[in-house]
Amino acid sequence: MEPVTVRGLTIGTGRPKIAVPVLGETQEALLAEAEQVKAVPADLAEWRVDWFARWSDRTALLEAGTALRAALGELPILATFRTAKEGGRREIPQKDYVNLIRALASSGLADMVDIEAFTAGEAISSLIGSCHRAGVLALLSSHDFERTPEESEMVRRLTWMDGLGADISKLAVMPRSRSDVLALLSATGRAAEQARRPVVTMSMGGLGAVSRLAGEVFGSAITFGSAARASAPGQIPAGQLAEILALLEPGEPFFAG
């Protein structure tokens, strides 16, 4: 696997990097949450654009993004518009989604842009190209809030996204049993061995919390922790997450016989 680097942060080697969501509905709330992100051990911030009340107003969106960029300094920003069908807050026509992703990629405000692979549809290659022409990393994602697919299907999705040219491929699923969590971890290990670039996975909810901690062992390159508010079920506060990841890091005294 070939790591990727953004603003000096290398993703794909060592412990999983901690991403913390910024969920403000207004510019004022966005900046208040940015201050909370800066107070925790975050490696990158995920701007959840679908939470921003004026997301469809391009002027307001760019103003908010500019203010957020200034507030976060050199902390890398992942811009994400999570659609309702994949666990987000907004319904949006596919054409509008594609146009919004292009706008986020070309804005110069984000270092990475999340592209929902199935929402993008036939435009997926074009959107990856838009990101790369703008010097932005393309993170392809797939979310299933209802179930955990078969292990082979999870490996297929991750390697499919990687093969399309994703800089990072992400898969999040909902477990219904302990075996679902084990299947996700096994799929992560297999995909990480096959993929060209980093993969990110998680089994959501309390049942799947271990998957947010075991990335360095199984191959998931980013884990998501919370500062002000969690953006998905099972997120662990970023400070606690950093402490646990440090304990679990291979070679640390915790593992000494």
N, C-alpha and C positions, 0 to 999 in steps of 0.2 A: 504494500500500500504506500502511495506517495502522499506525504502530508501536504497541507496547504497553509499558507501564511498570510495573515491580514493584520496590518498595523503592528507588526512585530510579534503577533500571537501565532504560534504554530499549532495547528489543529491536526491531530492524527498521531501524535507521539506523546509518551508519558501519560500522566493522569488525565482523565476526561476534563475538558475545560467547562467551567461553570457559566451558563447563560442565565441571566435574570430578566424576567419580563418587566416591561414598562407599560402600564395599562390605563393611563390617564384618558378620561373622556374629553377633557378640555386641555388647552395648552398650559394653563396654570397647573392643573393636576398632573399633567405630563412632566413638567419641570420639578414639581414636588417629589414625584416618584423617582425622578432621575437622581435627586439628592440622596434618596434612600438606597438606590443602587450603588452609588459611589461609597456608601458607608459600609457595604458588605463586600466579601471577597469574590467579586464578579470578574470573570475574564472577558465577558462580552454582554451586551444588553440586547434583548429582543424587543423591538418596538412593535407592539401589537396594534397595528393600524386599524384593525376591525373594531377596536374599543373606542377609537377617537370619533366623537359624535359628528364631526364635520368632515369625515373621510372623503365624501364625494365632492367637496369643494376644494379644487386643486390649489387655489391660492392659500386657503386656510391650512391645508395639509402641508404645503411647502414651508409656510411660515412656522408651523409647529415643528416640522422636521429640522429646520434651520436652528431654531431655539434649542431643540434637544441635542443636536450635534454640538453646539457651543457648550451646553451644560455638561456633556459627558466627556469633552476633551478628546483624548486619543483612545478611549475605550471603543472597541469595534461595535458597530451596530448591525444587527440582523433585522431587516424590515419584513414583517409578516402580516399579510391580510388573511386571516383564517376564516374560511367560509363556514356557514352554519352546518352544512352537511359533513364537515370534517371537524366539528367541535367549536367553531367560532361563533361570533355574535351577529353576523350579517348574512342575509340572503343577497346574492348579486348575480345578475345574468353573466353567462360565460364571456360574452364579448366585452362587457364592462370590466370583468376580472382581468382579462388579458391586457386591456388598455391601462388599467391601474398598475399592474406589475411592470409594464414597460415604463410608465411614468416614474415609479419608484427606482427602477434600475438607472434611469437617465438623470435622476435628480441630483446625484452627487452627494446625497445625504446619508446613504447606507453603504456599508462595506460588503454586505451580503443580502441577498433577497431570497425569501422562501417562495418557491413555486409549487403549488399543489399539482402533482403530476396528472391526476385524473381530471381535475378541474380545468387545467390548461388544454387538455385534449390535443387536437392536431396542431395547436400553436406552441407546443412545448419546446420544440427545437428552435423556433424563432425567438422565444423568450430567453432561452439559454444564450442564444447569440446576442440578444440585446444586452444581457448582463455582461457578457464577456467584452463586447465592444466598449462598454462603459467602464471597464476595469473593475467590475463587481463580481463577487463569487455567486454562483447559482446553487442554492440548496434545494434539491427536489425532495418533496415530502409526500407521504401517504399516511392517513390516519383512519383507524377503525375503532369507533367508540362503542361498538356493539359486541365485538368478539375478538378472538385471536385466530387468525387463519392457520392452516396447516403449516408446519415448519418449512416444507418445500416451497410453498407459496410465498412465505416471508422472504426466503432467500432469493426467490425469483424476482420479487418486487425490488429488493435492494440492488441486485446486480443489473436488473433492467434499467433502473434510474442511473446507475453508475455508467452503464453502457451508452446512455443517451448523451453523456457529457457532463453530468452533474459534478460539481466540485465537492459536494457533500450530499450523501443520500440519507434520508431520514424516514424511519418507520415507527409509528406509535400505535399500540394495540391495547385492547381491554381484555384482561384475563378473567376467566370464570372459574379457574381451578389452579392448583399449584403446578400441574403439568403444563398449563398454558404458559406460565412464567418460564418454566424450564425450556419449553419449545422456543420461546423468544430468545433466550440466552444462547441456546444452541444455534439458532438461525443467525444470530449476530456473529458468533465465532466463525461460522462457515462463510458468511458474506464478507466479513473482514479479510479473510484469507484470499477471496476471489476478486475483490473490488480493486479498481485502479486508484481510487481516492477514498477518503474517510467515510465511514458509515456512522450513523447515530440511531440508536434504538431505545425504546422504553416500553415497559409493560406498565400501564397506568393504574391508578388507585392504590390503596394501601397494600393490597395483595402483591402488586408488582413493584413495590418500593425498592426491593433489593436490586432491581435492574438499573436503577438510577445510581447505584453505588458501585456496581461491579464492572463498569466499562473498561477499566484498564486490563482486567483479566479476560474479558470476552470480546473486546474490540470496539466498543462504542466510544466515539471521540468527544462527544459533548453530552453534558447532563444539565437538566434545567432545575434551578432552585429559585425560591421566592424571596422577595424583600418585603414590599408592602403587601402584595396580594399574589396568590397563586393563579396561574393561567390554565392549569390542567389538574385533574385529580391525581393526588399522590405526590405533588411537589413538596420537597423538603426545604425548610428555611436555608438560605445560602450559607450562613455562618456554620450551621450544624453540618451541612453537606460538605463543606471544605474540611472540617475537622475529621469527619468519617473517612473521606477520601485519603487524607494524609495517613490515617491509621492503616488503611488497607493497601497503601502503596507497596508493591513488591520490594523486598530488600530492607524495609523499615524494621526497627526493633520488635514491632508487634509480631513479626513472623519468626523471630529468632526462637530456636528450639529451647 
